[in-house]
């Protein structure tokens, strides 16, 4: 059973009937009112910056969860359509769009060999990695998520749990059941930054946590 059957979205037709041609005063609160042109302008600026800097761009869709804004985030060109999702239902919702892109010749990072990447921070999650490989013969790519102080997600560097998880991931890679892409760290608490210096301090802490994991976790593995 698809996750969307358990948590159904409103259809586009239902939303159109409910909101189009209505006054903003009639919108049920709380609500987010989005200026599509401003969103598109920001997305275009990001895509242009990534192209100029030769960066690979992965659009995170967990906030809006819509195909409409996903299209703006990846642009109209022929470049890769790489996405990050936080839940299975988000992935299922945009899967038809990704299939359209793939049929049109665009590379997508969620379908086929070398497409699916997972973040793990606990040994039990590796059971799902093994199950995916068994069901599809595709070895999922894995990022090990590192906790760099937020205490929300990730494994803590310089701990036995971190070393053991690295060992388990490397064993799966050796068996051909997974591909170890590397380490991932996200300073979610950096959103409270109110200056460039403060934001750079969080970035420094991210790099330090990754380097600490490299110098200790892999030494013990």
C-alpha positions in Angstrom: 0.0 0.0 0.0 1.3 3.4 -0.9 1.9 5.8 1.9 -0.3 8.4 0.1 -3.3 6.1 0.6 -2.9 6.3 4.4 -2.3 10.1 4.3 -4.1 11.4 1.2 -3.4 14.8 -0.2 -6.0 17.2 -1.4 -6.3 16.9 -5.2 -5.4 19.9 -7.3 -9.0 20.1 -8.5 -10.3 20.3 -4.9 -7.8 23.0 -4.0 -8.6 25.0 -7.1 -12.3 24.9 -6.3 -11.6 25.9 -2.7 -9.2 28.8 -3.3 -9.2 30.2 -6.9 -11.2 33.5 -7.3 -11.6 33.7 -3.5 -10.6 36.7 -1.4 -7.5 36.2 0.8 -9.8 37.1 3.7 -11.7 33.9 3.1 -8.6 31.7 3.5 -8.8 29.5 6.7 -6.0 30.4 9.1 -3.2 29.7 9.8 -2.1 29.8 6.2 1.0 30.6 4.1 0.5 32.9 1.2 3.2 32.5 -1.4 4.1 34.9 -4.2 4.9 32.5 -7.1 6.9 35.1 -9.0 9.2 35.8 -6.0 9.7 32.1 -5.5 10.6 31.6 -9.1 13.0 34.5 -9.0 14.8 33.0 -6.0 14.9 29.5 -7.5 16.3 30.9 -10.8 19.0 32.8 -8.8 20.0 29.6 -7.0 20.2 27.6 -10.2 22.2 30.3 -11.9 24.6 30.5 -8.9 25.1 26.8 -8.9 25.8 26.7 -12.6 28.3 29.6 -12.3 30.1 27.9 -9.4 29.9 24.4 -10.9 28.0 23.2 -7.9 25.6 20.2 -7.9 22.2 21.3 -6.8 19.8 19.2 -4.7 16.4 20.7 -4.0 14.8 20.0 -0.6 11.1 19.7 -0.9 10.1 18.8 2.7 8.6 22.2 3.4 6.2 22.7 0.5 5.8 19.0 -0.7 4.3 20.1 -4.0 5.2 19.3 -7.6 4.5 22.9 -8.6 7.3 24.3 -6.5 9.6 21.3 -7.2 9.4 22.3 -10.9 10.6 25.8 -10.0 13.4 24.4 -7.9 14.9 22.2 -10.6 14.2 24.6 -13.5 13.1 24.1 -17.0 16.5 23.1 -18.5 17.9 19.7 -19.3 20.1 19.5 -16.2 19.7 16.9 -13.4 16.6 16.9 -11.2 18.1 16.0 -7.9 15.8 16.1 -4.8 16.0 15.6 -1.1 12.9 14.3 0.8 12.4 13.7 4.5 9.5 11.2 4.2 8.4 8.4 2.0 5.1 10.1 1.2 7.1 13.1 -0.2 9.0 10.8 -2.5 5.8 9.1 -3.6 4.1 12.4 -4.3 6.8 13.6 -6.7 7.6 10.2 -8.3 5.3 10.9 -11.3 7.1 14.1 -12.0 10.5 12.4 -11.8 9.3 9.8 -14.2 8.3 12.5 -16.6 11.7 14.1 -16.3 13.4 10.7 -16.9 11.3 10.0 -20.0 12.3 13.4 -21.3 16.0 12.5 -20.9 16.8 14.4 -17.6 18.8 12.6 -15.0 17.0 12.1 -11.7 18.5 11.0 -8.4 15.7 8.9 -7.1 15.2 6.2 -9.8 17.4 3.3 -10.9 21.0 2.4 -10.2 22.9 5.0 -8.3 19.7 7.0 -7.8 18.5 6.4 -4.3 20.6 7.9 -1.5 19.7 7.3 2.1 20.8 9.0 5.4 21.4 6.6 8.3 22.2 7.2 11.9 21.2 4.0 13.6 22.0 0.3 13.0 18.3 -0.7 12.7 18.0 1.4 9.5 20.5 -0.8 7.8 17.8 -3.5 7.8 15.9 -1.4 5.3 19.0 -0.9 3.2 19.4 -4.7 3.0 15.7 -5.1 2.2 15.9 -2.6 -0.7 18.8 -4.4 -2.2 17.1 -7.8 -1.9 13.9 -6.5 -3.5 15.5 -4.5 -6.4 19.1 -5.7 -6.7 20.0 -2.1 -6.5 22.6 -1.1 -3.9 21.4 2.1 -2.2 23.9 4.9 -1.6 24.4 5.8 2.0 25.3 9.0 3.8 26.2 8.6 7.5 24.5 11.5 9.3 26.7 13.1 12.0 25.3 15.0 15.0 27.3 18.1 15.3 25.5 19.5 18.4 21.9 19.8 17.5 21.0 16.6 19.3 18.0 16.1 16.9 19.4 13.5 14.5 22.7 11.9 13.6 25.3 9.7 15.4 27.7 11.4 17.8 31.4 11.4 16.7 34.0 9.7 18.8 31.5 7.2 20.2 31.5 3.4 20.0 28.1 3.7 18.3 29.6 5.8 15.6 32.5 3.4 15.0 30.2 0.3 15.0 27.8 1.9 12.5 30.7 2.8 10.2 32.0 -0.8 10.4 28.5 -2.1 9.5 28.1 0.2 6.6 31.5 -0.7 5.2 30.6 -4.4 5.6 27.4 -3.8 3.5 29.5 -2.1 0.9 32.0 -5.0 0.7 29.0 -7.4 0.3 27.7 -5.3 -2.6 24.5 -4.3 -0.7 25.2 -0.6 -0.4 27.5 2.2 -1.6 29.0 4.4 1.1 28.9 7.9 -0.3 30.3 9.6 2.8 29.4 11.7 5.8 26.6 14.3 6.1 26.1 17.0 8.7 23.5 19.7 9.0 23.4 22.4 11.6 19.7 22.9 11.8 20.1 25.2 14.8 22.1 27.6 12.6 18.8 29.1 11.5 18.9 31.2 14.6 22.0 33.0 13.2 21.7 36.7 13.0 25.0 37.6 11.3 27.4 36.2 8.7 30.0 35.5 11.4 27.5 33.5 13.4 26.5 31.4 10.4 30.2 30.8 9.5 30.8 29.6 13.1 28.1 26.9 12.6 29.7 26.0 9.2 33.0 25.6 11.0 31.5 23.3 13.6 30.0 21.2 10.8 33.4 20.7 9.2 35.0 20.0 12.5 32.5 17.3 13.4 33.0 15.6 10.0 36.8 15.8 10.3 36.6 14.4 13.8 34.6 11.4 12.5 37.1 10.8 9.7 40.0 10.9 12.1 38.5 8.7 14.8 35.6 6.6 13.5 37.5 5.1 10.5 40.6 4.6 12.6 38.7 2.2 14.8 36.8 0.5 12.0 
